[in-house]
Amino acid sequence: MINVGVIGLGMMGNTHLDVYGARDDVNVAAVADIDRDRLSGKAKAGGNIEGQAQGGADLSAARRYDEGMRLIADPDVDVVDICLWTHLHAAFARAAIEAGKHVLVEKPLAPQGAEAFALARLAERSDKVVMPAMCMRFWPGWDWLKAAIDEQRYGKVRAAHFRRVTSHPGGEFYLNGDQCGGAILDLHVHDTDFIQWCFGPPARVLSRGYDKLTNRIDHVVTSYHYKSDHAPAIVTAEGGWAYQEGFGFEMQFTVNFDDATAVFDLAGDPVLRLIRAGETEPVKLAEGMGYQHEIDYFLGCVVGGKKPQRVTVRDAAVSVAIVEAEARSVREGGPVKPELA
Ligand SMILES: NC(=O)c1ccc[n+]([C@@H]2O[C@H](COP(=O)([O-])OP(=O)(O)OC[C@H]3O[C@@H](n4cnc5c(N)ncnc54)[C@H](O)[C@@H]3O)[C@@H](O)[C@H]2O)c1
């Protein structure tokens, strides 16, 4: 049995509990939340994707802590899963690593690149499994795209566009720019991370954006510039939560290869389609959400005693640094080189 402790019983804590609850080799040994109603199960957070955040694990025997650090000190917890607010990620991950636990930490790794890189250095010295929850690297359809790019299945990528836009999720944390980092860090980082996974860190970014609901950037459009001839000529991503209430949640990509165009739309039917020479074919995807595949991969590393390859803490730190460059580009109005410490 893998003894897991989940810190933070909000939307993501409940999403992770769904995955643990579906496995028969996981015992959710402990949970923690400073909100007493969430800790007792009286109050539950909802998800932004249908079927998400049901909190589907049996917690009847779980120890309940009213502070996350107390869970980290529990000797019977082997894996600490950090689903806290962003500004707390690095401090709790650091404490859990120092306590000798395996750690899964939600994205984004930290509000600032410097803090994120310091955590990456610590994680690299740990003999335990430490993984950031960059879920798009595990999302059905997005993993298909990464493989198609790597294999050059349809030739070279000429242009890649990513889009993730919604109305504001609400709640104090997501309105507090110092804690959540605005949409540019909280939401758009998913696409920044996926882009650097597919094409590497860009040489420069050129971004436009605005603030509306937080004191950070709530809607951004970025053009990622590469020097290499192998990189696509055009890579862009749009991310924002400044749309009017009722807009819903849109998650999309359009990628133009030499010999095919791939279109993903979370709300589409089919979700992923491939257009070639006048024909459109649906692409069959694995069941489930990226969260499930991500946690299955993480637990596979824990059980197999292997360091994660698909995503590292350093990768997540690089994504924070690229987002920082994007924010600077919005402020300064010109292209910015990411500082990859
Ligand atoms: N991977 C994804 O797709 C994805 C999606 C949404 C959110 N997130 C990230 O997950 C994190 C959490 O987001 P959320 O929407 O679940 O937030 P949330 O507010 O719903 O949940 C966070 C919980 O942490 C609790 N908490 C705060 N301080 C604590 C402490 N010291 N000890 C114990 N509990 C404490 C809060 O009471 C709250 O219940 C954020 O960093 C967010 O960016 C990731």
The ligand as an SDF file (V2000), in Angstrom:
LIG
                    3D

 44 48  0  0  0  0  0  0  0  0999 V2000
   -3.4080   21.1980  -12.5170 N   0  0  0  0  0  0  0  0  0  0  0  0
   -4.4740   21.9310  -12.7880 C   0  0  0  0  0  0  0  0  0  0  0  0
   -5.0710   21.8380  -13.8420 O   0  0  0  0  0  0  0  0  0  0  0  0
   -4.9830   22.8810  -11.7440 C   0  0  0  0  0  0  0  0  0  0  0  0
   -6.3140   23.3270  -11.8100 C   0  0  0  0  0  0  0  0  0  0  0  0
   -6.7590   24.1790  -10.8230 C   0  0  0  0  0  0  0  0  0  0  0  0
   -5.9110   24.6010   -9.8260 C   0  0  0  0  0  0  0  0  0  0  0  0
   -4.6160   24.1880   -9.8100 N   0  0  0  0  0  0  0  0  0  0  0  0
   -3.6840   24.6740   -8.7700 C   0  0  0  0  0  0  0  0  0  0  0  0
   -3.9660   23.9770   -7.5660 O   0  0  0  0  0  0  0  0  0  0  0  0
   -3.7330   24.8410   -6.4570 C   0  0  0  0  0  0  0  0  0  0  0  0
   -4.9680   24.8330   -5.5730 C   0  0  0  0  0  0  0  0  0  0  0  0
   -6.0550   25.3450   -6.2920 O   0  0  0  0  0  0  0  0  0  0  0  0
   -7.5680   25.0420   -5.8300 P   0  0  0  0  0  0  0  0  0  0  0  0
   -8.4620   25.5750   -6.8840 O   0  0  0  0  0  0  0  0  0  0  0  0
   -7.7070   23.6180   -5.4290 O   0  0  0  0  0  0  0  0  0  0  0  0
   -7.6590   25.9870   -4.5430 O   0  0  0  0  0  0  0  0  0  0  0  0
   -8.6960   25.8920   -3.3570 P   0  0  0  0  0  0  0  0  0  0  0  0
   -8.7720   27.2180   -2.7110 O   0  0  0  0  0  0  0  0  0  0  0  0
   -9.9780   25.2490   -3.8450 O   0  0  0  0  0  0  0  0  0  0  0  0
   -7.9940   24.8300   -2.3620 O   0  0  0  0  0  0  0  0  0  0  0  0
   -6.8520   25.1100   -1.6030 C   0  0  0  0  0  0  0  0  0  0  0  0
   -7.0920   24.5930   -0.1970 C   0  0  0  0  0  0  0  0  0  0  0  0
   -5.8910   24.7260    0.5680 O   0  0  0  0  0  0  0  0  0  0  0  0
   -6.2910   24.9940    1.9130 C   0  0  0  0  0  0  0  0  0  0  0  0
   -5.1500   25.5290    2.6870 N   0  0  0  0  0  0  0  0  0  0  0  0
   -4.6000   26.7600    2.6110 C   0  0  0  0  0  0  0  0  0  0  0  0
   -3.5390   26.8690    3.4580 N   0  0  0  0  0  0  0  0  0  0  0  0
   -3.4110   25.6530    4.0500 C   0  0  0  0  0  0  0  0  0  0  0  0
   -2.4760   25.1190    4.9920 C   0  0  0  0  0  0  0  0  0  0  0  0
   -1.4870   25.8550    5.5050 N   0  0  0  0  0  0  0  0  0  0  0  0
   -2.6370   23.8220    5.3710 N   0  0  0  0  0  0  0  0  0  0  0  0
   -3.6630   23.0770    4.8850 C   0  0  0  0  0  0  0  0  0  0  0  0
   -4.5560   23.5310    3.9920 N   0  0  0  0  0  0  0  0  0  0  0  0
   -4.4370   24.8030    3.5750 C   0  0  0  0  0  0  0  0  0  0  0  0
   -7.4340   25.9760    1.7400 C   0  0  0  0  0  0  0  0  0  0  0  0
   -8.2290   26.0840    2.9070 O   0  0  0  0  0  0  0  0  0  0  0  0
   -8.1810   25.3820    0.5490 C   0  0  0  0  0  0  0  0  0  0  0  0
   -9.2210   24.4830    0.9510 O   0  0  0  0  0  0  0  0  0  0  0  0
   -3.3990   26.2130   -7.0220 C   0  0  0  0  0  0  0  0  0  0  0  0
   -2.0150   26.4180   -6.9740 O   0  0  0  0  0  0  0  0  0  0  0  0
   -3.8710   26.1430   -8.4510 C   0  0  0  0  0  0  0  0  0  0  0  0
   -3.0880   26.9200   -9.3350 O   0  0  0  0  0  0  0  0  0  0  0  0
   -4.1620   23.3150  -10.7260 C   0  0  0  0  0  0  0  0  0  0  0  0
  1  2  1  0
  2  3  2  0
  2  4  1  0
  4  5  1  0
  4 44  2  0
  5  6  2  0
  6  7  1  0
  7  8  2  0
  8  9  1  0
  8 44  1  0
  9 10  1  0
  9 42  1  0
 10 11  1  0
 11 12  1  0
 11 40  1  0
 12 13  1  0
 13 14  1  0
 14 15  2  0
 14 16  1  0
 14 17  1  0
 17 18  1  0
 18 19  2  0
 18 20  1  0
 18 21  1  0
 21 22  1  0
 22 23  1  0
 23 24  1  0
 23 38  1  0
 24 25  1  0
 25 26  1  0
 25 36  1  0
 26 27  1  0
 26 35  1  0
 27 28  2  0
 28 29  1  0
 29 30  1  0
 29 35  2  0
 30 31  1  0
 30 32  2  0
 32 33  1  0
 33 34  2  0
 34 35  1  0
 36 37  1  0
 36 38  1  0
 38 39  1  0
 40 41  1  0
 40 42  1  0
 42 43  1  0
M  CHG  2   8   1  16  -1
M  END
$$$$
